[in-house]
Amino acid sequence: MNSNTFSKPLQINRINVKDNFWKKMMELARTHVIPYQWEALNDRIEGAEPSYCMQNFKIAAGMMEGEFKGFVFQDSDFAKWIEAVGYSLMWNKDEGLEKIADGAIDIVCAAQQPDGYLDTYYIINGLDKRWTNLRDNHELYCLGHLIEGAVAYYEATGKDKLLNAIVKYVDYVDTIFGPEDGKLHGYPGHEVIELALIKLYKIKKDKKYLNLAKYFTDERGKSPLYFEEEGKKYNNKFWWEDSYFKYQYYQAGKPVKEQEVAEGHAVRAVYLYSGMADVARETNDDELLEACKRLWSNMTKKQMYITGGIGSSQYGEAFTCDYDLPNDTIYAETCASIGLVFFARRMLEIEPKSQYADIMEKALYNGIISGMSIDGTKFFLCKSIRGSSRGF
């Protein structure tokens, strides 16, 4: 690996965007989307399906009575919101928004357990059940997004309350997972923690976080397959057992360095590939980088629409096989386009090749901004003619 070709982007607060198109989009996010989504997180949008996100944190913190509601990954809605707030504050200081964010952080941190654990689904439903379904229940996924949100808010404001809470959580996770005897040899069913840990490593300069990211990457798909063992132990139903995908739905059917084609759930895949690229760069792992290049080539040359859309199948929100790109049932989830940009950006920072920049631009214009309405109050999950939308 040639470190002489490495690059990194400028800090966001050093960039002044004056372009009429993007400036308008950024202002829309700052003045409409972020405030609207805060109302959605608190279930104050008339006619919209409740989020239950902040309610769950309040229940977990003992601020109110109730039961967990929403999806198992509901905590990630706060995490993504606070990350957006952080990026917005890097461009535009806003004391009012910062005050709201600080209050939200107080609620979230109040739910943290003495050992550092912070996931409302298991805090409310029983801590004895945590880490019993890594494949499907999104604990490490939610943590990954919390890391990203905490890092962004710290970089924007210098305030470290959320960052310190998440560091405590990650330190606890490091005692649970790893290659050592006595630890769980598991990894997340929905990736994102891999790339998030690299962000934390760059802030804290502690190699523990780099090593944990490398572990989650390297351990994935090794034999005996963790998800199989977990399923037997806890009797977790494997939804994809009789499917085309099997464990490659989670990109876990074989070690990542042996994977040659993009397979399974498209969002999970590109989040994983982004983390792989980060780990390859930080650890100078040529073999891992070669796997990233193979996966990039297959995905962009044989499994991507001309618009930059990826993940053609509504069945599993997934990649299927080479050149299976139907026009009438295209799925092409917005989140997959976001992950594609993440992956492209990381590959571009490793080697300055136009293919990465070109596809990053294509996905940004066609796949990402099309996921939000012009007024910033409606959000679209996919591009299928039968595609879905949701209020947040």
N, C-alpha and C positions, 0 to 999 in steps of 0.2 A: 504494500500500500504506500502510495507516494503522498506523504503529508505536505509536500510543497504545493500540492494542488488544493489543499483544504481552504475553505473560506467560511465566514460566518456573517450573518446579516447585521446591519446596523441596529443599534438599540432603537426601539420604537419611538421613544421621546426625542430622538435626534432626526426624525423624519417629519417633514412638513408636506402633506399631500394637498396640492392646489388644483389638481385635475377636477373638472366640473362633475364628471360622472362619479368618481370614487369619493370625492368630498361630500357629495350629496348622500351617498350610501352610508358613509361614516356618521354623518349628522343624523340620519334616520335612525341608525342604531343607538346613538347617544340620547337623542331626545324622545324617541318613541318606543323602540324595541326594548331597551333595558328597563325603563319604567313600566311598560306594559307587562313584561315578563315577571317583574317583582309582584305586581298585582296578581298574576296568574299563580305564582308560587304560594301566595297567601289565599287563594281561592276567592278572589274578589272580582272576577270577570263574569258579569251576568251572562248566562247562557252557555258558558264554557264548561267543559268537563273538569271537575276539581282535580287539582294536582296533589294535594295533601302533603306536599313536600315540607313546608315549614311547620305544618301541624305535627307531622311525624317527629321532627326534631324537638318540638316543645313537649310532646308526650315522652320522648326518650329522656329529656332533661328533667322531667318531673314538674313541668310548669303547668300541665293540664292533664286531665284524665282522658283515656281513649285507647283505641286499638290501632295498630298499623294499618294504613290504607294506601292503595296505589300499587305500583309495580315494585318488584324487589330492588330495582335500580333507581327508585324515586329520589334517593339522596343526590344522585348525579345531576339532577336539575338545578339544585342550589350550586353545586360545584361549577357547572358550566356558566351559570349566571355570574358568580363572583369572578370567574376568569374574564368574562366579557367586561365586567365593571373595571377590573384591573387594567385591561387594554385601553378602555375608554379614558380612564384617568391618566394614562400615560400621555394621551394627546390633549386632553382638556381637563384641567382641574375643576372639580365640582364639589364644593363643600357639602351641599345637600345630599348628593348621591353617596359621598363618602360616609356621611353620618348614617344613612340607611344601611350601607354595607357593614359598618362597624356594629350596628345593632343586630344585624343578621348573624354576623360572626359570633357575637356574644351568645346568641341562642344555640348555634351549632356547637360551640366549644363547651357549653354547659351540659351537653349530652354525652361528652366524652367520659369513658369509663376509667377507673383508676389505673388500669394497665395500659391505657392508651387507645383501646379499641373504640371505633366510632363508626357504627353502621346501624341505623335506626331499625332496620328490619329485624335484626337479631337482638338488639338491646330491648326492644319491645316484646318480641316473641320468644325470647329465651336464649341467653348467652351460651347455654350448654349445647345449642344446635349449630353454633358458628363453625365454619370450616368443614361442614359435612356435605356440602354440594358446591364445590368450586366450579364444577362444569357449568352449572346453570344459574346460580344465585347471585352472581355479580358482586361479591364482596370486594375482590381485588380491583374490579372495574371501577366501582364507586371510589375506592381509595385512589386509583390512578387519576381520576378527574379532580378529586379533592386536592391532590398534590399540585396539579396544573393550576387550579384556582388559587391556591395558597401562594404559589410562586409568583403568579401574575400580580396578585394584590400586594405582595411584599415589594416587588420591583416597582410598582406604581407609587406606593405610599410610604414605604419604609416601615410600615407597621407589621409586626411579626407575631401577633397573637394567634392567628390561624396557622401560620407557618410553623410555629412552635408546637401547636397541637398536632399537626400532621406529622412533624418529625417524631413526636412521641409515638404516634400510631405506627409509623414505618419502623421505628426501632423495635416496637413490639412484634410486628410482622416478621422482622429479621430473626427473632427468637423462635418463630414457628416454622418458617420455611428455609430450606437450604439443603445442601448435599450431605451435611453431617448426620451421623447416626442420632436418632432420637427426634429428628425434625421431620415434618411432612415433606415428601418429595413431590409436591404438587405445583400447580401453576393455574392461571385463570382460564376459565372457559371463554370469557370475552376479554380480549387483550386491550391494553392501553397503559397498564402500569409500567410496562417496559420502557416506553419513551418518557413517561412521567418521571420515573426514577432518575433518568439521565438529567432531566431539568433540575431535580433536587440536588443531584450530585454537583452540577455546575454552580449552584448557589452555595451549598454547604461545604464543598471540597472534601467530602468524607467518602473514601473509597468503598465504604460499606454499602452505599447506595448504588454505586457502579457495579459492585460484585453481585448485589441482589438482582439488578437488571439483567446482568449476564446469566445468572442462575436461571431466572424465569425463562430466558431465551433458550439456553442450552438444554435445559431439562425437558422442554416440551417435546412430546412424542417419543421419548425414550421407552425402552422395554425394561420391565413390565409397565404397561401403559397405566398411568395414574388414574385416569378417568374410569377405566375398567375396574380397577381395584376399589376405587371409591364407590362405584355403583353397586358392586357386590356387597360391600361392607354396610352401606346405608340403605340398600334397596331402592336406589334412585332410578326411576324409569328413564331409559335411554331412547329419546324420541326419534333419533336418526338411525337406529339399529338396522332397520330394513330399507334404508334409503340408499340412494346413489352415493351419498357423501360418506356415511359412517363417521369415523372420528376425524376425517379431514374436514367435516363441517366446522370443526373448531381449529383446523390446521394442526391437529395433534395426532394424526395417524402415523407419522414418521418424524424423526428429528428434523429440525428446520434446515440444517445444512444439507439434507438429502432431498429437500423438496425442489421440484423443477417447474411446476405449473401452479398458477393461482387457483386455489380450490376452496370450496365451502363459502361460508358467510362472508360477503364481500367487505363489510366494515371491519369485522374482526381481522380479516386478512391484511388489509392495508395498514391498520394500526400495528399489527405484529411486524409487518415489513418495515415500517418506520422505526420501530424499536430495534429491529435487527440492524438497520443501517446505523443507528446511533451507537449501539454496542460495538459494531464492527469498527467504527471510526475511533471510538474512545479506547478500545483495547487492541487496535492494530491487527484485527483478525481478518486476514485475506480470504480464508475459506468462507467465512460468514458473508463477506462482501460479495464474493462470487455467487453465493446463493441469492443475494439481493438482486444482482444483475440478471440472473436467470429468471427470477420471478418477475422482475420489471419487464424484461423482454417478452415473456409469454403474455403477460397481462396487457401490455400496450400494443402488441403486434397481432395478437390472436383472440383477445377477449375484451376489447374495448370498442365502443361505438365511435363513429366519426366525431361525435360531439364531446367525447371524453368520458361518457357514461360507462360505468363498470357494474358488474353484478346484474346480469341480464334477467335472471329468473326470479319471479315472485315466490316460487317454491324455495323456501329457505333464505330468501333475500341474497341470492348466492351467484357465484360463478358456476358454470356447468362444465362445458368442454370447449375446445378450440372452435372458433367460428360459429358458435351457437349464439347468434345475435338477432333475434326476431324483432321486428319493428312494431308489431301490433300489441305485444304483451311486455314490452320493455319495462323493467323495474328500475334499475339505475338509481338506487337510493342516494339522496342528497348527502347523507353522512359518509357514503362511500366516496363521493367526489371530494369531500373534505379530507378523508384519509389519504386519497390519491395525491392531493396537494402536499400533505405532510410528508409522504414518501418521496415525492419528486423533489421537494425542497432539500431533504436530507441527502439525497443522491447528488443533487447539484452542489451541495456544500462539500461533498467528498471529491467530485471531479467536475470541472466546469464544462459540461456538454450541453449543447442546445436542446437535445431531446428532452431533458428534464424540465428546462424552463418553458419549452413550447407546450408540453402537456400540462404543466402547472397552470399556465395561462388559460389553456383551453378548458380545463376543469373549473377554474375559478369563474369564468364568464358564463359557461353553459350549465354547469352542474350545481354550483353552490348558490349564487345569488338568485337563481330561479326557484330556490326552495323557500323564498319569503315573498309575501305580497308587497306591493308598492307602498302600502300604508304601514307596513311593519307589524301587523296584528294577526296575520295568518301564516302558518308554516306548513310546508308540504314535504312529506316524507320521501316520495318517490315520483318517477316520471311516467309511470304506467297510465294508460287511459282509464285503468281501474284503480289508480293510485289513491292513497289515503292522505288526509291532512289532519292536523291536530292543532289545538290552540297554543300548545307550547312544545 
